[in-house]
């Protein structure tokens, strides 16, 4: 075995030598590629500086410069391929090559004359120095000491060559300009000194052929002893420099070839040595295998017995002890003894695991904690009758009890109590496992209680959650009778949305918590159930209500209890509640009762804040009527009963038709035309306002196309967009799709939006309106002046038209306040270049006043009521023919 290990170490060592020689060869080749790139960069820098100095624009100059740049690009690509194809990684050199390539992107500055020749020299000097520094680091790492020294000498030669390239470029610039630029002379002197120093540290045999030519020494002496520029021509300096560069290039190439040949020889020697060693190891291994087979034959039978026992154990069986069958005190005998011990431990562990699973399953199924702890105590030992000798308890029994400290799994204290006199609590591994299981059982039981609570209670308020309170109401309503009637209260906080908008959601949550506590305090007086349905809605289930009169009193009591102001961070917040109440009746399902209570709540909301309303036959009739209306409206949307009516907008004191407003109307069969005041709340309740808006928009666009095809001069048609439409994410694509499918020109449509539709997410709404406006639609602000941010919206939103709300137009001739407001709006609209339309004109006095103050665009019942498309067509035709109001 020692021979095998020794031989293997020799193989590994020769492998390292082989790999080191191969890696050193790769570094030598990379060094040669870097030298070629360094020379190409210096040549490009020389040509660029000459190009900048001479300001040549002829084709030959461009071709020379382009050829140099292509040579640099080719050398960069060759170096990158060499780095990618090798087995070693040179991150520093890869980063340097990327930096060179990225820096060369400034070449366009040369062509456009945004860079000087000295700046060119500086930039190329920096990136070449970065490249050589990275090469030096790469040569110093990844090879052994002897190889690294030879590579470092090679890099020193390349750096000396690069130093002369810096010298050549610097002196070339000085000869071109006839003087030294600031700092340029010292840079050239430093390059000369650096090159000489690098050559002095190379091997002795290399130094013999690297004597500085006399012409170069003379040129250096002429400018190193003074700051004068040598009296040389560019051609003379180029000849001197090229001679020295040729010498350096020859030396570098020769050194690369010498190093590569030496490294190849090392590779071959290492490979031959490794092959010989491997053959020797193979022979030793063969001998070892023969010996091992002979020894193993004696052990097979005994090991087979242990294997069979292990297979039985793997199948869940616990076999008989193996030691009597496997005789001996050697390693096999010790293995058999260890196996028997493991078998015994696994058998006891399986018993414990089975009992643990049974106990935890019982806990999960809701078995009392005491029963589960009693079964766990069986693990600590049993008496002759099979009863546990110890017990677990969650109450400190005093003397003789052992406390269990399981802080992670047992949040509550737990003790072990001996049930047999004189028995001491066991402390072994099995006892500790039993203690842990008891603590786990207690923790699971507590967790189940917590989960049960969370499943039936609201996490914020602690009230019953929606599911639990609905189940309570179902159960109570089903169990009610004539003698024990059940009352249901629906409560909704008044102004809760304003609290959230004004003070933030944290204040809203605190209001919910405080009002919930009030509800709980009041519910405890009658043993009621209180639950949160969601948001700011609550349900109270009241058992044992005498009659409707008592229910009305209770409902008023709840409304009064929630009415007082609440204090939050020194703020006084008023957020009472409206209450809808219903008394359960035999044969009426709980769901229907809740529906009635919700209707009563809706009625209470319509009467004002803090009102309690009890369901009555009249309310139930209204509920039935509302349900019929809801169902009829569902049908109306699908059957095309929702149509636009058009109200004219006039200018020129009401004599010229300048616009139309498309208003939704419901042509309900056998009921006539239903006003929007009746069906729009139903649409909002059903969540189909956006569908109504889409229907009106599409029909109005189709009608515009029909009128235009008939040769009518159709004025812009105003089409309303509700809050739900404005805040819908597909407002823009839906609008554009309808315009495209109907062929309606966008310039024929004015989209009217209300301030309430812009309250949330103002930035995204502004973006949507900007897109629609860019598409060609005009944007009008409807009901302007009713919100507190109206003027701010004028500044931030793309508004083209402002429609003054009718509350300011109503009796404006008699109201100084309305007159002042309209005057301000008119002046503001004029300053901002926004059109102003006064809507809701119903009296001649209002019209006369608005005309007198210069309002040019007018709308209202006085000037024309909404009419069908057929009537409106006649109006447009008459207007087109006469130009006057019909």
C-alpha positions in Angstrom: 0.0 0.0 0.0 2.9 2.4 0.8 4.4 1.7 -2.6 1.0 2.5 -4.3 0.7 5.7 -2.3 4.3 6.7 -3.1 3.8 5.9 -6.8 0.6 7.8 -6.9 2.4 10.9 -5.3 5.0 10.6 -8.0 2.3 10.5 -10.7 0.6 13.5 -9.1 3.9 15.4 -8.9 4.8 14.7 -12.6 1.2 15.7 -13.5 1.8 19.0 -11.8 5.1 19.4 -13.6 3.4 18.6 -16.9 0.5 21.0 -16.2 2.9 23.7 -15.0 5.0 23.5 -18.2 1.8 23.5 -20.3 0.4 26.5 -18.4 3.8 28.4 -18.6 3.8 27.9 -22.4 0.3 29.4 -22.5 1.5 32.4 -20.5 4.5 32.8 -22.9 2.2 32.8 -25.9 -0.1 35.3 -24.2 2.9 37.5 -23.5 3.9 37.5 -27.2 0.2 38.4 -28.1 0.3 41.3 -25.6 3.6 42.5 -27.0 2.0 42.5 -30.5 -1.1 44.4 -29.3 1.2 46.9 -27.4 3.1 47.6 -30.6 -0.1 47.9 -32.6 -1.6 50.4 -30.1 1.6 52.5 -30.1 1.6 52.5 -33.9 -2.1 53.6 -34.0 -1.3 56.3 -31.4 1.6 57.6 -33.6 -0.6 57.7 -36.7 -3.5 59.4 -34.9 -1.2 62.0 -33.4 0.4 62.7 -36.8 -3.2 62.8 -38.3 -4.3 65.4 -35.7 -1.1 67.4 -36.1 -1.2 67.6 -39.9 -5.0 67.7 -40.1 -4.9 65.6 -43.2 -8.1 64.8 -44.9 -6.7 62.9 -47.9 -7.7 59.3 -48.6 -4.1 58.0 -48.0 -4.1 59.4 -44.4 -7.5 57.9 -43.7 -6.3 54.6 -45.2 -3.1 54.5 -43.1 -5.1 55.3 -39.9 -7.8 52.8 -40.8 -5.2 50.1 -41.4 -3.6 50.7 -38.0 -7.0 50.6 -36.3 -7.9 47.3 -37.9 -4.6 45.9 -36.9 -5.3 46.9 -33.2 -8.8 45.4 -33.4 -7.4 42.2 -34.9 -4.8 41.9 -32.2 -7.4 42.4 -29.5 -9.5 39.6 -31.0 -6.5 37.3 -31.2 -5.6 38.0 -27.6 -9.2 37.3 -26.5 -9.2 34.0 -28.4 -6.0 33.0 -26.7 -7.5 33.8 -23.3 -10.6 31.8 -24.1 -8.9 28.8 -25.5 -6.5 28.2 -22.6 -7.0 26.0 -19.6 -6.0 28.8 -17.2 -8.1 31.9 -16.2 -6.4 35.3 -16.3 -9.2 37.7 -15.0 -6.8 40.6 -14.6 -5.7 40.3 -18.3 -9.3 39.8 -19.5 -10.4 42.9 -17.7 -7.4 44.9 -19.1 -8.3 43.8 -22.7 -11.9 44.8 -22.2 -10.8 48.2 -20.8 -8.6 48.7 -23.9 -11.5 47.8 -26.3 -13.8 50.1 -24.4 -11.3 53.0 -24.3 -10.9 52.8 -28.1 -14.5 53.9 -28.6 -13.3 57.5 -28.4 -11.8 57.2 -32.0 -14.7 59.2 -33.3 -13.3 62.2 -31.3 -10.2 62.1 -33.4 -12.1 62.3 -36.7 -14.3 65.1 -35.4 -11.3 67.0 -34.0 -12.4 67.0 -30.3 -9.0 65.7 -29.0 -5.3 66.9 -29.1 -2.3 64.9 -30.1 -1.0 65.0 -26.5 -4.3 63.7 -25.1 -4.0 60.9 -27.7 -0.6 60.0 -26.4 -1.7 60.1 -22.8 -4.8 57.9 -23.4 -2.8 55.2 -25.3 0.0 55.3 -22.7 -2.6 54.6 -19.9 -4.3 51.6 -21.6 -1.0 50.1 -22.7 0.4 50.4 -19.1 -2.8 48.8 -17.8 -2.3 45.9 -20.3 1.3 45.3 -19.3 0.5 45.5 -15.6 -2.1 42.8 -16.0 0.4 40.7 -18.0 2.9 41.0 -15.2 0.3 39.8 -12.7 -0.6 36.8 -14.9 3.0 35.8 -15.4 3.6 35.8 -11.6 0.6 33.5 -10.8 -0.5 30.1 -12.0 3.1 28.7 -12.5 5.9 27.4 -10.3 8.8 29.6 -9.1 11.3 28.6 -11.8 8.8 29.0 -14.6 7.6 32.3 -13.1 11.1 33.8 -13.1 11.7 33.1 -16.8 8.2 34.5 -17.7 8.9 37.6 -15.6 12.2 38.2 -17.5 10.2 37.8 -20.7 7.6 40.3 -19.4 10.5 42.7 -18.4 11.7 42.6 -22.0 8.2 43.4 -23.3 7.9 46.2 -20.8 11.3 47.6 -21.9 10.1 47.5 -25.5 6.9 49.2 -24.4 8.9 51.9 -22.6 10.8 52.7 -25.9 7.4 52.9 -27.6 6.4 55.6 -25.1 9.8 57.3 -25.7 9.2 57.1 -29.5 5.7 58.6 -29.3 6.7 61.4 -26.9 9.7 62.5 -28.8 7.8 62.3 -32.1 5.2 64.7 -30.7 8.0 67.1 -29.5 9.6 67.0 -33.0 6.3 67.7 -34.7 5.4 70.7 -32.5 9.0 71.9 -32.1 8.7 72.0 -28.3 8.0 70.0 -25.3 4.5 70.0 -23.9 4.1 70.4 -20.1 5.2 67.2 -18.4 6.0 65.6 -21.7 9.8 65.8 -21.3 9.7 64.2 -17.9 7.5 61.4 -19.2 10.0 60.6 -22.0 12.9 60.7 -19.6 11.0 58.4 -17.2 10.3 56.0 -20.0 14.0 55.9 -21.0 15.0 55.2 -17.4 12.3 52.6 -16.9 13.4 50.8 -20.1 17.1 50.8 -19.1 16.3 49.6 -15.6 14.2 46.7 -17.0 17.0 45.7 -19.4 19.6 45.7 -16.6 17.6 43.2 -14.6 17.3 40.7 -17.5 19.5 37.6 -17.8 23.2 38.2 -18.6 23.1 36.4 -21.9 20.2 38.6 -23.0 22.0 41.8 -22.0 24.9 41.0 -24.4 22.8 41.7 -27.5 20.9 44.6 -26.1 23.3 47.5 -26.2 21.7 50.8 -27.0 22.7 52.0 -30.5 25.0 55.0 -30.7 22.5 57.1 -32.7 19.7 56.4 -30.1 22.1 57.2 -27.2 23.1 60.5 -28.9 19.5 61.5 -29.5 18.7 60.7 -25.9 21.7 62.7 -24.6 20.7 65.7 -26.7 17.4 66.1 -24.8 18.1 64.5 -21.5 20.8 67.1 -20.6 18.5 70.0 -21.5 14.9 70.7 -22.2 15.7 71.4 -25.9 14.2 69.4 -28.6 16.9 67.4 -30.5 17.8 68.6 -34.0 16.4 65.6 -35.7 13.9 65.2 -38.5 10.9 62.9 -38.0 12.4 60.6 -40.6 15.7 60.4 -38.8 14.1 59.7 -35.5 11.8 57.1 -37.0 14.8 55.3 -38.5 16.7 55.3 -35.2 13.7 54.1 -33.3 12.7 51.4 -35.7 16.3 50.0 -35.6 16.1 49.7 -31.8 12.6 48.3 -31.9 13.7 45.7 -34.4 16.4 44.6 -32.0 14.0 44.4 -29.1 11.4 42.5 -31.2 14.0 40.0 -32.3 15.1 39.5 -28.7 11.5 39.1 -27.5 10.7 36.6 -30.3 13.8 34.6 -29.6 13.1 34.5 -25.9 9.5 33.3 -26.5 10.8 30.5 -28.7 13.5 29.5 -26.2 11.0 29.5 -23.3 8.5 27.5 -25.4 11.1 24.9 -26.4 12.2 24.6 -22.7 8.7 24.2 -21.5 7.9 21.6 -24.2 10.9 19.6 -23.1 9.6 19.7 -19.5 6.2 18.5 -20.7 7.7 15.5 -22.6 9.9 14.6 -19.6 7.0 14.8 -17.2 4.7 12.7 -19.5 7.4 10.0 -19.9 8.0 9.8 -16.1 4.3 9.7 -15.4 3.8 6.8 -17.8 6.5 4.7 -16.2 5.1 5.3 -12.7 1.6 4.4 -13.8 2.8 1.0 -15.1 4.5 0.3 -11.9 1.4 1.2 -9.9 -0.7 -1.0 -12.1 1.6 -4.0 -11.3 1.4 -3.3 -7.6 -2.4 -3.0 -7.7 -2.6 -6.3 -9.5 -0.7 -7.9 -6.7 -2.8 -6.3 -4.1 -6.0 -7.4 -5.8 -4.9 -11.0 -5.8 -4.0 -10.8 -2.0 -7.3 -9.1 -1.3 -9.4 -11.8 -3.1 -7.7 -14.5 -1.0 -8.3 -12.7 2.3 -11.9 -11.8 1.4 -12.9 -15.3 0.7 -12.6 -16.1 4.3 -14.9 -13.2 5.4 -17.7 -13.7 2.8 -19.8 -16.2 4.8 -19.8 -14.1 8.0 -20.4 -10.9 6.3 -23.3 -12.5 4.3 -25.0 -13.3 7.6 -24.8 -9.7 8.8 -26.0 -8.6 5.3 -29.1 -10.8 5.6 -29.9 -9.4 9.0 -29.4 -5.8 7.7 -31.8 -6.5 4.8 -34.5 -7.7 7.2 -34.0 -4.5 9.2 -34.3 -2.5 6.1 -37.7 -4.1 5.4 -39.0 -3.0 8.8 -38.3 -6.3 10.6 -36.2 -6.4 13.7 -34.2 -9.7 13.5 -32.7 -11.9 16.2 -29.2 -11.0 17.5 -26.4 -11.8 15.0 -23.5 -12.1 17.4 -24.1 -15.8 18.4 -24.1 -16.7 14.7 -21.0 -14.8 13.8 -18.2 -16.0 16.1 -15.0 -14.2 16.7 -13.6 -11.1 18.3 -12.1 -9.6 15.1 -13.6 -6.6 13.2 -16.4 -8.7 11.8 -17.4 -9.8 15.3 -17.3 -6.2 16.5 -19.5 -5.2 13.5 -22.0 -7.9 14.5 -22.1 -6.6 18.1 -22.6 -3.0 16.8 -25.4 -4.2 14.5 -27.2 -5.9 17.4 -27.0 -2.7 19.5 -28.3 -0.6 16.6 -31.1 -3.1 16.0 -32.2 -2.8 19.6 -32.1 1.0 19.6 -34.1 1.1 16.3 -36.7 -1.2 17.8 -37.2 1.0 20.8 -37.2 4.1 18.6 -39.9 2.6 16.3 -42.1 1.9 19.4 -41.6 5.5 20.5 -42.3 6.9 17.0 -45.5 4.8 16.7 -46.8 6.1 20.1 -45.7 9.6 19.2 -47.7 9.5 15.9 -50.8 8.2 17.7 -50.6 10.9 20.3 -50.1 13.7 17.8 -52.9 12.4 15.6 -55.2 12.4 18.6 -54.2 16.0 19.4 -54.9 17.0 15.8 -58.4 15.3 16.1 -59.2 17.4 19.2 -58.6 14.8 21.9 -58.3 16.5 25.4 -54.8 17.5 26.3 -55.0 15.4 29.6 -55.6 12.2 27.6 -52.7 12.8 25.2 -50.4 13.6 28.1 -51.4 10.4 29.9 -50.5 8.3 26.8 -47.2 10.1 26.6 -46.5 9.2 30.2 -46.5 5.5 29.3 -43.1 6.0 27.7 -41.7 6.7 31.2 -42.6 3.3 32.5 -45.7 1.3 33.5 -46.5 -0.8 36.6 -47.6 -4.4 36.8 -51.2 -3.5 35.9 -50.1 -1.6 32.7 -50.8 1.8 34.3 -48.2 4.7 33.9 -45.8 5.2 36.8 -45.6 8.9 36.1 -48.0 11.7 35.0 -47.6 15.0 33.2 -49.4 18.1 34.5 -49.7 21.7 33.5 -50.3 22.7 37.2 -47.4 22.8 39.7 -48.3 20.0 42.2 -45.6 21.0 44.7 -43.0 18.7 46.2 -41.8 15.7 44.2 -42.6 17.2 40.8 -39.9 17.7 38.1 -40.4 20.8 35.9 -39.8 20.5 32.2 -38.1 23.4 30.5 -38.8 23.3 26.8 -39.0 27.0 26.0 -39.2 26.5 22.2 -41.9 23.9 22.1 -43.7 24.4 25.4 -44.9 28.0 25.9 -46.5 27.0 29.2 -45.0 25.3 32.3 -45.1 21.5 32.4 -44.2 19.1 35.3 -43.6 15.3 35.7 -45.2 13.8 38.8 -44.4 10.3 40.1 -47.6 8.2 40.7 -45.8 5.4 42.6 -44.4 6.1 46.0 -40.6 6.3 46.0 -40.3 6.3 42.2 -37.6 8.7 40.9 -38.2 10.4 37.5 -35.9 8.8 34.8 -33.3 11.0 33.2 -32.0 8.9 30.3 -32.4 9.5 26.5 -35.8 7.9 26.3 -37.0 10.0 29.2 -35.8 13.1 27.6 -37.6 12.1 24.4 -40.8 11.6 26.4 -40.4 15.0 28.0 -39.9 16.6 24.5 -43.0 14.8 23.2 -45.1 16.0 26.2 -43.9 19.5 25.5 -44.8 19.1 21.8 -48.2 17.8 22.6 -48.9 20.8 24.9 -47.6 23.2 22.2 -49.8 21.5 19.5 -52.8 21.7 21.7 -52.3 25.4 22.3 -51.6 25.9 18.6 -54.9 24.1 17.7 -56.8 26.4 20.1 -55.1 29.4 18.5 -55.9 28.2 15.0 -59.5 27.6 16.0 -59.7 31.1 17.3 -58.1 32.6 14.2 -60.5 30.6 12.0 -63.5 32.2 13.6 -62.3 35.7 14.5 -61.3 38.8 12.7 -57.6 39.5 13.0 -57.9 43.2 13.4 -60.9 43.7 15.7 -61.2 40.4 17.5 -64.9 40.1 16.5 -66.3 37.0 14.9 -65.2 36.9 11.2 -67.6 36.9 8.3 -67.9 33.1 8.1 -68.4 32.7 11.8 -71.1 35.4 12.2 -73.0 34.2 9.2 -73.0 30.7 10.6 -74.3 32.1 13.9 -77.1 34.0 12.1 -78.0 30.9 10.2 -78.2 28.8 13.3 -80.1 31.4 15.4 -82.6 32.1 12.6 -83.3 28.4 12.1 -83.7 27.9 15.9 -86.0 30.9 16.4 -89.7 30.5 17.1 -92.7 32.7 17.9 -91.7 32.8 21.5 -88.0 33.3 21.0 -87.5 35.6 18.1 -84.1 36.5 16.7 -83.0 40.0 15.6 -80.3 40.9 13.0 -78.6 44.2 12.9 -76.6 45.4 9.9 -74.2 48.3 10.8 -72.2 50.4 8.4 -69.9 53.2 9.7 -70.7 56.6 8.3 -67.9 58.5 6.7 -65.3 55.8 7.1 -63.9 56.2 3.7 -63.3 59.9 4.4 -61.4 58.9 7.6 -59.1 56.7 5.5 -58.6 59.4 2.8 -58.1 62.2 5.3 -56.2 60.6 8.2 -54.7 57.4 6.6 -55.5 53.7 6.9 -53.8 53.4 10.3 -56.4 55.8 11.7 -59.1 53.9 9.8 -57.9 50.6 11.5 -57.9 52.3 14.9 -61.5 53.5 14.3 -62.6 50.0 13.5 -60.9 48.6 16.6 -62.5 51.3 18.9 -66.0 50.9 17.4 -65.7 47.1 17.6 -64.9 47.4 21.3 -68.1 49.5 21.8 -70.1 46.9 20.0 -68.6 44.2 22.2 -69.4 46.1 25.4 -73.0 46.6 24.3 -73.4 43.0 23.1 -72.3 41.6 26.4 -75.4 43.2 28.1 -77.7 40.8 26.1 -75.3 37.9 25.3 -75.3 38.8 21.6 -72.9 37.8 18.9 -71.0 40.5 17.0 -69.1 39.9 13.8 -67.3 41.9 11.1 -68.5 41.2 7.6 -65.7 43.1 6.0 -64.5 46.7 5.6 -66.6 48.9 7.9 -69.7 46.6 7.9 -70.8 44.6 11.0 -73.5 42.1 11.9 -75.1 41.7 15.3 -77.2 38.6 16.1 -79.6 39.2 19.0 -81.4 36.2 20.5 -84.6 36.4 22.4 -86.2 39.6 21.1 -89.8 40.2 22.2 -91.1 42.2 19.2 -90.2 44.8 16.5 -90.6 47.6 19.0 -87.9 46.1 21.2 -85.7 45.5 18.1 -86.1 49.2 17.1 -85.0 50.3 20.6 -82.0 48.0 20.4 -81.1 49.2 16.9 -81.3 52.9 18.1 -79.2 51.9 21.2 -76.4 50.6 18.9 -76.6 53.7 16.7 -76.3 55.9 19.8 -73.4 53.9 21.2 -71.3 54.4 18.1 -72.2 58.1 17.7 -69.8 59.8 20.2 -66.5 61.1 18.7 -63.3 59.0 18.9 -59.9 60.2 19.9 -56.9 59.2 17.8 -53.5 60.9 18.2 -55.1 64.1 19.6 -57.7 64.0 16.8 -61.4 63.9 17.4 -62.9 61.7 14.7 -66.7 61.4 14.2 -67.5 58.1 12.6 -71.0 56.9 13.7 -73.0 54.2 12.1 -76.2 53.6 10.3 -78.2 50.5 11.3 -80.6 48.3 9.4 -82.6 45.8 11.6 -84.8 42.9 10.8 -86.8 40.5 13.0 -86.6 36.8 12.1 -89.9 35.3 10.9 -90.7 31.6 10.7 -90.1 30.1 7.3 -87.8 32.9 6.1 -84.2 31.9 5.4 -81.4 33.6 7.2 -80.0 34.8 3.8 -83.3 36.5 3.0 -83.3 38.1 6.4 -79.9 39.5 5.9 -81.0 40.8 2.6 -83.8 42.6 4.3 -81.5 44.0 6.9 -79.2 45.3 4.2 -82.2 47.0 2.5 -83.1 48.6 5.8 -79.5 49.8 6.1 -79.6 51.2 2.6 -82.8 53.1 3.6 -81.1 54.3 6.8 -78.2 55.6 4.8 -80.5 57.5 2.5 -82.2 59.2 5.5 -78.9 60.5 6.9 -76.1 59.5 9.3 -76.6 57.7 12.6 -80.1 56.5 11.7 -81.5 53.1 12.6 -84.3 51.6 10.4 -86.2 48.4 11.0 -87.4 46.3 8.1 -91.2 46.6 7.5 -93.7 45.4 4.9 -93.1 48.7 3.1 -89.4 48.2 3.0 -89.8 44.6 1.9 -92.0 45.8 -0.9 -89.2 48.2 -1.9 -86.7 45.4 -1.7 -88.9 43.3 -4.0 -89.2 46.2 -6.4 -85.4 46.8 -6.3 -84.7 43.2 -7.0 -87.1 43.2 -9.9 -85.4 46.4 -11.2 -82.0 44.8 -10.8 -83.0 41.7 -12.8 -84.7 43.8 -15.4 -81.6 45.9 -15.8 -79.4 42.8 -16.3 -81.7 41.9 -19.2 -81.7 45.5 -20.5 -77.9 45.5 -20.9 -78.0 42.3 -23.0 -81.2 43.2 -25.0 -80.0 46.7 -26.2 -82.5 48.6 -24.0 -79.8 51.1 -22.9 -79.6 53.9 -25.5 -78.2 57.4 -25.7 -80.4 60.5 -25.7 -78.8 63.7 -26.9 -79.1 67.1 -25.2 -78.0 70.1 -27.2 -75.3 72.6 -26.2 -75.7 76.1 -27.6 -73.6 79.1 -28.2 -74.2 82.7 -29.5 -76.8 83.4 -26.8 -78.5 80.1 -27.5 -78.8 80.6 -31.2 -76.2 78.2 -32.6 -75.8 74.5 -32.0 -72.2 73.8 -30.9 -72.4 70.4 -29.3 -74.4 67.5 -28.0 -74.2 65.5 -24.8 -75.0 61.8 -25.0 -77.0 60.7 -21.9 -77.9 57.2 -21.0 -81.6 56.3 -21.0 -83.4 53.0 -20.4 -86.2 52.1 -22.8 -87.9 49.6 -20.6 -90.7 47.7 -22.3 -94.1 48.5 -20.8 -92.5 51.2 -18.6 -91.4 53.8 -21.1 -88.1 55.7 -20.8 -86.5 55.3 -17.3 -84.4 58.2 -16.1 -80.8 57.6 -15.1 -81.6 58.6 -11.5 -83.4 55.3 -11.1 -81.2 52.9 -12.9 -77.7 54.2 -12.5 -77.6 53.4 -8.7 -78.7 49.9 -9.7 -75.9 49.7 -12.3 -73.4 50.8 -9.7 -74.7 48.3 -7.2 -74.4 45.5 -9.8 -70.9 46.7 -10.8 -71.8 47.3 -14.4 -71.3 51.0 -14.7 -68.4 50.5 -17.0 -70.5 48.3 -19.3 -73.1 51.1 -19.4 -70.5 53.6 -20.3 -69.0 51.3 -23.0 -72.5 50.8 -24.5 -73.3 54.5 -24.7 -69.9 55.3 -26.1 -70.2 52.7 -28.8 -73.7 53.7 -29.8 -72.9 57.4 -29.8 -69.9 56.8 -32.1 -72.0 54.7 -34.4 -74.6 57.4 -34.5 -72.0 60.1 -35.3 -70.8 58.0 -38.3 -74.4 57.6 -39.5 -75.2 61.3 -39.2 -71.9 62.2 -41.0 -72.7 59.7 -43.8 -76.0 61.5 -44.3 -74.2 64.7 -44.9 -75.0 66.4 -41.6 -72.6 68.8 -39.9 -72.4 67.0 -36.6 -71.0 69.1 -33.7 -68.7 67.5 -31.1 -70.6 64.9 -29.0 -69.9 64.9 -25.2 -69.9 61.3 -23.8 -69.8 60.8 -20.0 -67.3 58.4 -18.3 -68.1 57.3 -14.8 -65.6 56.9 -12.0 -65.4 53.1 -12.6 -64.6 53.7 -16.3 -62.0 56.3 -15.6 -60.2 54.1 -13.1 -60.5 51.0 -15.2 -57.1 49.9 -16.5 -58.2 49.3 -20.1 -59.9 52.8 -20.5 -57.4 53.9 -23.2 -57.3 50.7 -25.3 -61.1 50.2 -25.0 -61.8 53.7 -26.2 -59.4 53.5 -29.1 -60.8 50.1 -30.1 -64.4 51.5 -30.3 -63.3 54.5 -32.3 -61.4 52.3 -34.7 -64.2 49.7 -35.1 -66.9 52.3 -35.7 -64.8 54.6 -37.9 -65.8 57.6 -35.7 -63.2 60.5 -35.9 -61.7 61.1 -32.4 -62.1 64.9 -33.0 -65.9 64.4 -33.0 -65.9 63.1 -29.4 -65.5 65.0 -26.0 -64.9 62.7 -23.0 -66.5 64.1 -19.9 -65.0 63.1 -16.6 -66.0 64.0 -13.0 -63.7 65.0 -10.2 -64.8 62.0 -8.1 -63.4 59.7 -10.8 -59.9 61.2 -10.4 -59.5 61.1 -6.6 -57.5 57.9 -6.6 -54.2 57.3 -8.5 -54.1 60.8 -10.0 -50.8 60.1 -11.8 -52.1 57.1 -13.8 -55.4 58.9 -14.6 -53.5 61.9 -15.9 -51.4 59.6 -18.1 -54.5 57.9 -19.5 -56.2 61.2 -20.3 -53.0 62.4 -21.9 -53.0 59.4 -24.2 -56.7 59.9 -25.1 -56.1 63.6 -25.8 -53.0 62.7 -28.0 -55.3 60.3 -29.9 -57.6 63.3 -30.8 -60.3 63.4 -28.1 -61.1 66.5 -26.2 -61.4 66.2 -22.4 -64.1 68.0 -20.4 -64.3 68.3 -16.6 -68.0 67.7 -15.6 -69.6 69.1 -12.4 -66.6 71.4 -12.0 -66.3 73.2 -8.7 -68.0 70.6 -6.5 -64.7 69.1 -5.2 -62.1 70.7 -3.0 -59.3 70.0 -5.5 -61.0 71.3 -8.7 -58.6 74.1 -9.3 -55.6 71.8 -8.7 -57.0 69.4 -11.3 -57.2 72.2 -13.8 -53.5 72.8 -13.5 -52.3 69.1 -13.5 -54.8 67.4 -15.9 -55.2 67.8 -19.7 -58.6 69.6 -19.5 -59.9 71.3 -22.6 -63.5 72.2 -21.4 -64.9 73.1 -18.0 -68.6 72.5 -17.3 -69.8 74.5 -14.4 -71.9 72.4 -12.0 -75.7 73.2 -12.0 -75.6 74.0 -8.3 -73.8 77.2 -9.1 -76.2 77.9 -12.0 -79.5 77.4 -10.1 -80.9 80.8 -9.4 -77.6 82.5 -10.1 -79.4 85.7 -10.9 -80.4 85.8 -7.2 -77.2 84.5 -5.5 -74.2 86.7 -5.1 -72.1 83.8 -4.0 -72.9 81.8 -7.2 -72.2 84.9 -9.3 -68.8 85.4 -7.7 -67.9 81.7 -8.2 -69.0 81.6 -11.8 -67.1 84.9 -12.5 -63.9 83.4 -11.0 -64.3 80.2 -13.0 -64.9 82.2 -16.2 -61.8 84.4 -15.7 -59.7 81.3 -14.8 -60.9 79.4 -17.9 -60.0 82.4 -20.0 -56.5 82.6 -18.5 -55.9 78.9 -19.0 -57.3 78.8 -22.5 -60.1 76.4 -21.5 -63.7 76.6 -22.8 -66.4 77.2 -20.3 -69.9 75.6 -20.5 -72.7 76.5 -18.1 -75.0 73.5 -17.6 -78.3 73.0 -15.8 -80.1 76.2 -17.1 -83.8 75.9 -16.4 -85.0 79.6 -16.0 -84.9 82.5 -18.4 -83.5 84.7 -15.7 -80.5 82.4 -15.4 -80.0 82.4 -19.1 -80.1 86.2 -19.3 -77.6 86.6 -16.5 -75.1 84.1 -18.0 -75.4 85.8 -21.4 -74.8 89.2 -19.7 -71.5 88.1 -18.1 -70.2 86.6 -21.3 -70.9 82.9 -21.0 -70.9 81.8 -24.6 -71.7 78.1 -24.3 -75.0 77.1 -22.6 -76.9 73.8 -21.7 -80.0 73.0 -19.8 -83.7 72.0 -20.0 -84.6 75.6 -20.8 -82.7 75.3 -24.1 -83.5 71.7 -24.9 -84.2 68.4 -23.2 -82.4 65.1 -24.0 -84.0 63.6 -27.1 -83.8 60.4 -29.1 -81.4 60.1 -32.1 -84.2 60.6 -34.6 -85.3 63.9 -33.0 -81.8 65.0 -32.6 -81.2 64.3 -36.3 -83.9 66.8 -37.2 -82.4 69.3 -34.8 -79.0 68.9 -36.5 -80.5 69.2 -39.9 -82.5 72.3 -39.0 -79.4 73.9 -37.5 -77.4 73.0 -40.6 -80.0 74.6 -42.8 -80.9 77.8 -40.9 -78.2 78.2 -38.3 -80.7 79.2 -35.7 -82.3 77.4 -32.7 -85.5 75.5 -33.8 
